[in-house]
């Protein structure tokens, strides 16, 4: 059962903060737009959506999310061009993934039409917050968490779904140095690795911090059982180019299915490249780096978009690829996606959601 979308309630902020923003210094995830969406779920029903001024949400310290981890989130972006046209990139895919995560975490499904209509209404009211500079976008953070006031291990009966947004610059500003992680584990088969569960990221914080202290920006995670096969990177899926072939780890229940990843692979097919989704052994990666057969390595994710990986540490050996500007595929797909998301080129796959 679902409340009617047209019953959405609006409370506009009395004072917009958009004029106070230093648009030359956005950073990532520290500046928040004027409004947010809030939808409550209780008694088996999603209630009427509300758009209200962005701000604190009061809740009990006993809510289930804080104690038993029923919390998930999504990430997507809105873009605007010089004609003041605004688009969101493939939001229905995020709605689909959100519900897959919700199922794994024993949380209620959110109807796609409610997700999209609430998002559209929010972006209409905060359209002026969408930046237009190179590498800039409006980052969108939908999330859901359990709000039952009950200290007991069971699924909550009540939930809160919230969307807030923030204007952002580039997540990474340089080519990356990464380390293949063979001690710590991000996710195991049978666990929640394929869900965008908040707890997955908590588990990654310590090993990522240790890697950063060693001079790396990110990790390349390996499988939990043997640590012999690549999975994903901390904020993105990972893709390699060998000649005319793109290879990427096949999706399992320990790897998140990335919207950007899937878009990149589709474009590669469109452009005549071969695509292999398979188990990639760390040894295969190392052999390819030694021989020069692997010519490109990059991350693909909503926050990172296309993030070039220049250096890869495997054990005691550090391998360096050629500079980004000499690459064939990643710069091309990065530029294509940027133009597509801003409505500057044709949208053959109907990926853009206009605002």
C-alpha positions in Angstrom: 0.0 0.0 0.0 1.3 3.5 -0.8 0.2 7.0 -0.1 -0.8 9.0 -3.2 2.2 10.9 -4.6 0.0 14.0 -5.2 -0.4 14.3 -1.4 3.2 15.5 -1.1 3.6 18.3 1.4 5.9 21.3 0.9 7.4 23.5 3.5 9.8 26.0 1.9 12.7 27.4 3.8 12.3 31.0 4.9 15.8 31.9 3.9 17.7 30.2 1.0 21.4 29.7 1.6 22.3 29.3 -2.1 23.7 32.9 -2.3 26.1 32.1 0.6 27.9 29.3 -1.2 31.5 29.7 -2.3 31.1 28.0 -5.7 34.8 28.1 -6.3 35.5 25.9 -3.3 32.8 23.2 -3.1 34.8 20.2 -2.0 32.7 17.0 -1.6 29.9 16.4 0.8 30.2 19.4 3.1 27.7 21.9 1.7 24.0 21.0 1.9 21.1 22.3 -0.2 18.0 24.1 1.2 15.5 21.2 1.3 15.2 17.5 1.8 12.6 14.7 1.3 11.3 12.8 4.3 8.9 9.8 4.1 7.9 7.7 7.0 6.9 4.1 6.9 4.7 2.6 9.6 1.8 0.1 9.9 2.9 -1.4 6.6 2.4 1.8 4.6 4.6 4.6 3.2 3.1 7.9 4.3 2.8 11.1 2.3 6.1 12.5 1.2 7.2 15.8 2.7 9.7 18.3 1.4 11.0 20.5 4.2 14.0 22.7 5.0 17.2 20.7 5.4 18.1 20.2 9.0 18.4 17.9 12.0 15.9 15.0 12.4 15.0 14.2 16.0 15.0 10.6 17.0 15.3 8.3 20.0 18.7 6.9 21.0 17.0 3.5 21.1 16.2 3.4 17.4 17.0 0.0 15.8 19.4 1.5 13.1 21.9 2.6 15.8 22.0 -0.8 17.4 21.4 -3.4 14.8 22.5 -1.7 11.6 19.3 -1.6 9.5 20.5 1.3 7.4 21.2 1.7 3.7 21.9 4.5 1.2 22.2 5.3 -2.5 24.2 7.9 -4.4 23.4 9.6 -7.7 24.0 13.0 -9.3 22.1 15.8 -11.1 23.7 18.0 -13.7 22.8 21.3 -15.3 24.0 22.9 -18.6 24.2 26.5 -19.8 20.6 26.4 -21.0 19.5 25.8 -17.5 18.4 22.2 -18.4 18.9 19.8 -15.6 19.1 16.0 -15.6 19.6 13.1 -13.2 21.6 10.1 -14.5 19.7 6.8 -14.4 17.8 7.3 -11.2 15.5 4.3 -11.8 18.6 2.1 -11.5 19.3 3.6 -8.1 15.7 3.0 -7.0 16.1 -0.7 -8.2 19.3 -1.1 -6.3 17.9 0.5 -3.2 15.1 -2.0 -3.1 17.6 -4.9 -3.6 19.5 -3.6 -0.6 16.3 -3.2 1.4 15.3 -6.8 0.7 18.7 -8.1 1.9 18.5 -6.0 5.1 14.8 -7.0 5.8 13.5 -3.5 5.1 10.4 -2.5 3.1 10.5 -1.8 -0.6 10.0 1.8 -1.7 8.0 2.0 -4.9 10.0 3.4 -7.8 7.4 6.0 -8.7 7.5 7.4 -5.2 11.3 7.5 -5.3 11.3 9.3 -8.7 8.5 11.7 -8.0 9.9 12.7 -4.7 13.3 13.2 -6.2 11.9 15.2 -9.1 10.0 17.5 -6.7 13.0 18.1 -4.6 15.2 19.0 -7.5 12.6 21.3 -9.0 12.6 23.3 -5.8 16.4 23.2 -5.4 17.4 23.4 -9.1 19.6 26.5 -8.5 21.8 24.4 -6.2 23.0 22.3 -9.2 26.5 23.6 -10.1 27.6 23.9 -13.7 31.4 23.9 -13.5 33.7 21.2 -14.9 33.6 18.1 -12.8 30.8 19.6 -10.7 27.3 18.2 -9.9 24.6 18.0 -7.3 25.2 14.9 -5.3 22.0 13.2 -4.2 21.9 11.0 -1.1 18.8 8.9 -0.6 18.9 6.7 2.5 16.6 4.6 4.7 17.0 3.6 8.3 15.0 1.8 11.0 13.4 3.9 13.6 11.6 1.5 16.0 12.3 2.5 19.6 13.0 -1.1 20.7 16.2 -2.8 22.1 15.8 -6.3 20.7 17.2 -8.1 17.7 14.4 -8.1 15.1 13.5 -6.2 11.9 12.0 -2.8 12.7 8.4 -2.1 11.9 9.0 1.6 11.2 11.5 3.3 8.9 12.5 6.8 7.6 13.4 7.4 4.0 15.3 10.7 3.4 16.8 12.4 0.4 19.2 15.3 0.8 21.5 16.9 -1.8 24.8 18.7 -1.8 26.7 20.6 -4.6 30.1 18.9 -5.1 33.3 19.2 -7.0 35.4 16.2 -8.1 35.8 13.4 -5.6 39.3 12.6 -6.7 41.5 15.4 -8.1 44.5 13.3 -9.3 45.5 9.9 -10.6 45.2 7.3 -7.9 47.7 5.2 -6.1 46.1 2.0 -4.8 47.0 -1.1 -2.9 45.8 -4.7 -3.3 44.4 -5.6 0.1 45.1 -9.2 1.2 44.5 -9.1 4.9 41.3 -7.2 5.7 38.0 -8.1 4.1 35.3 -5.7 2.9 32.6 -8.4 2.3 32.2 -12.2 2.2 30.0 -14.4 0.2 26.7 -14.8 1.9 27.0 -11.4 3.5 25.8 -7.9 2.5 28.5 -6.9 0.0 26.1 -6.6 -2.9 23.8 -4.3 -0.8 24.6 -0.6 -0.3 24.5 -1.2 3.5 26.0 1.4 5.8 27.8 -1.2 7.8 29.9 -2.3 4.8 31.5 1.1 4.8 32.2 1.0 8.5 34.1 -2.3 8.1 36.3 -0.7 5.4 37.3 2.4 7.4 40.2 1.0 9.4 42.1 -0.7 6.5 41.5 2.3 4.3 42.9 4.6 7.0 46.0 2.4 7.3 46.4 2.4 3.5 46.1 6.2 3.4 48.8 6.5 6.1 51.0 4.5 3.7 50.4 6.9 0.9 47.6 5.2 -1.0 44.2 6.8 -1.8 42.3 3.6 -2.0 42.4 -0.2 -1.7 41.6 -2.9 -4.3 39.7 -5.4 -2.2 40.1 -9.2 -2.7 37.8 -12.1 -1.9 37.3 -12.9 1.7 38.1 -16.7 1.4 41.4 -16.8 -0.4 42.4 -13.1 -1.1 43.5 -14.3 -4.5 40.7 -12.6 -6.6 39.9 -8.9 -7.1 36.5 -7.6 -6.1 36.1 -3.8 -6.1 37.7 -0.6 -4.8 36.6 1.4 -1.8 34.3 3.9 -3.5 33.9 2.3 -7.0 34.0 -0.8 -9.2 37.3 -1.4 -11.0 37.9 -1.9 -14.7 41.0 -2.7 -16.7 41.8 -2.5 -20.4 43.8 -5.1 -22.3 44.0 -4.1 -26.0 40.5 -4.1 -27.3 39.0 -5.8 -24.2 37.7 -4.3 -21.0 37.8 -6.7 -18.0 36.1 -6.3 -14.7 35.2 -8.6 -11.8 32.0 -10.5 -12.3 29.2 -9.5 -9.9 28.7 -11.7 -6.9 26.9 -11.3 -3.6 30.1 -9.6 -2.3 30.4 -6.9 -5.0 28.1 -3.9 -5.4 26.5 -3.6 -8.9 27.5 0.0 -9.9 25.3 2.1 -12.1 28.4 3.8 -13.6 30.2 0.5 -14.1 27.2 -0.9 -16.0 27.0 2.2 -18.1 30.6 2.1 -19.0 30.4 -1.5 -20.1 27.4 -0.8 -22.3 29.2 2.1 -23.9 32.2 -0.1 -24.5 30.1 -2.6 -26.3 28.5 0.2 -28.3 31.9 1.3 -29.4 33.1 -2.2 -30.5 35.2 -3.2 -27.5 35.0 -6.7 -26.0 33.8 -6.9 -22.4 34.7 -9.7 -20.0 33.0 -9.9 -16.6 34.9 -12.7 -14.9 37.0 -13.7 -11.8 40.2 -11.8 -12.0 43.1 -13.3 -10.1 45.6 -11.0 -8.5 48.3 -12.9 -10.3 46.6 -12.1 -13.7 46.6 -8.4 -12.8 50.3 -8.6 -11.7 51.3 -10.5 -14.9 49.4 -8.0 -17.0 51.1 -5.0 -15.3 54.5 -6.6 -15.7 54.1 -7.3 -19.4 52.4 -4.1 -20.2 49.3 -6.0 -21.4 47.1 -4.0 -19.0 47.2 -0.6 -20.5 44.5 1.2 -18.4 43.1 0.7 -14.8 40.3 2.9 -13.5 37.5 3.1 -11.0 33.9 3.7 -12.0 31.4 5.0 -9.5 28.9 7.8 -8.9 31.1 9.9 -6.6 34.3 9.1 -8.4 32.8 9.0 -11.9 35.9 7.7 -13.9 38.9 7.7 -11.6 42.3 6.8 -13.3 44.5 4.4 -11.3 48.1 5.2 -12.1 50.0 3.1 -9.5 49.1 -0.3 -8.1 50.9 -1.9 -5.1 50.8 -5.8 -5.0 52.8 -7.1 -2.1 56.1 -5.4 -2.2 56.0 -4.4 -5.8 54.7 -1.1 -7.1 53.5 -1.0 -10.8 53.0 2.3 -12.7 50.9 2.7 -15.8 51.3 5.3 -18.5 49.8 8.8 -17.8 46.0 9.3 -18.3 46.4 11.5 -21.3 48.0 8.7 -23.2 45.1 6.3 -22.6 42.6 5.3 -25.3 39.3 4.4 -23.5 38.9 5.9 -20.1 39.3 9.6 -21.1 36.9 9.0 -24.0 34.2 7.4 -21.8 34.7 10.0 -19.1 34.2 12.9 -21.6 31.2 11.1 -23.2 29.5 10.5 -19.9 30.0 14.1 -18.8 28.5 15.4 -22.0 25.7 12.9 -21.9 24.7 13.7 -18.3 24.6 17.4 -19.1 22.3 16.9 -22.1 24.9 18.0 -24.6 24.9 14.9 -26.8 22.3 12.4 -27.9 20.9 10.0 -25.2 20.7 6.8 -27.2 19.8 4.6 -24.1 17.4 7.1 -22.5 19.5 7.3 -19.4 18.9 10.9 -18.5 15.9 11.8 -16.3 15.0 15.5 -17.0 14.1 17.9 -14.3 
